Amino acid sequence: MILDFLIGLTAGHLIWTKLADCTTTLHGVTAASESNQFAARMMRRFGVQRTVWAVFAVVCTIVAAATYVAVTSDHLAMKVVYVVLGNAIAIIQGAVAHTNMTHRWNAITRAVLYVHVRGWRR
């Protein structure tokens, strides 16, 4: 039961930090400044606001589905992996929101950008 509570907290953490990421993106990011090439293309095609809220809707759907699977699973490992990975993702989302808000890179966003840019060049 405590693990199901942690799963619920993790789901809330994921949604809250994605909302922070989305709202800070709307206040300071343009299609030209977006480092994700796919997102930048979508922003140019559909507009920044529509793209950001579409991403938020997709993320909420994925979080809801993954939360349902984790809560209804009989496997302890599934529940633990959801909590660990979910909170790791939420921490990264929070770091991105912080960078968007302050316009200053932090250790997490520098590491994510390094991996992200390096991955696009391969």
N, C-alpha and C positions, 0 to 999 in steps of 0.2 A: 504493500500500500504506500509506503514512503517513496518508493521509486516512481509510482504513478503520480504522486504529488510533485516530485522533481521533474517529471516529464511535462507536467502542466506549467511549472515555472519556466522550464526551458522554452516551451512554445511561446509563452508570454515574452520572454527575453528576446527570442527571434523576431517576433512581430514588432515589439517596441523599438528594437534597434534598427530594423528595416524601415520603420516609419520615420525614425530620426534621420536615417540615411536619405530617404526620399525627400523629406522636407528641406534638409540642408542642401541637397542637390538642386532643388528648385530655386534656391536663393543665390546660388553662386556658380553653377556649372552650365556651360553651354555645349552645344553639339561639337563645337570646335575644341573645347577644353576637355572633353570626355576622353579618358584614356582607353576605354573599352571600345574597340572599333565597331563591333556589332551594335552596341548601344548608341554610339555616335551616328551610325547610319539610320537607325530607327528614329533618333531625335531629329535628324534632318528631314526624314520622310514624313513623320507623323507629328512632330513638334515635341519639345522637351516635356511639357506637362503631361501630355497623353502617354508618352513613353514611360515616364517615371511612374505614373499611377497604374499603367498596365503591368509593369514589372512588380509593383507592390501587390496587385491582385493575384498575379501568378505565384508569387512567393507565399502569400497567405493561403492559397489553395494547396500548395506543396506542403507547407507546414501543417495544415489541417489533416491532410492525408497521412503524412508521416507520423503525426501525433496519434491518430487513430490506430495505425498499424502498431506503433510502439505500445500503446496502452492495452490493446487487445491481444498482444503477443504473449505466449506462454514462455518465451525464451528470455531468460535473465540477460543474456548478452545483448539482445536486440534493444532492451530498455537502457542498458548501460551505455551502449554505443550511441543511442539517440541523445542521451543527456550530455555525454562528453563532446561529441561532434557538434551538436546543436549549440552548446555554449561556446565552443571554439568559433563557430561561424558568427554567433552573436557578438563576440568580442571583436572580431574583424569588422563587422558591420558598424559597431560603435566607434571603432577607430577611424573608419572612413567618414562617418558622420562628423566626428571631431575635426578631421582634416578639412572637410568641406566647410565647416563653420569657422574655423580659425585661419584657414588658408596656410597652415603650417603642417608639414609632414611630421609624423611620429614614427617610432620604431616599427610598429606594425604596418602602417601604410607604406613605408619605405620598402619593407620586405615584400609586401604584396605587389607593389609596383615592379620591383626587380624581377620577381617570378613572372608576373603578367607580361611585361615587355619582352623579357627573354623568351617566353613561350610563343609570342606572336612572330618573333624573328626566325624561329626554327622552321 
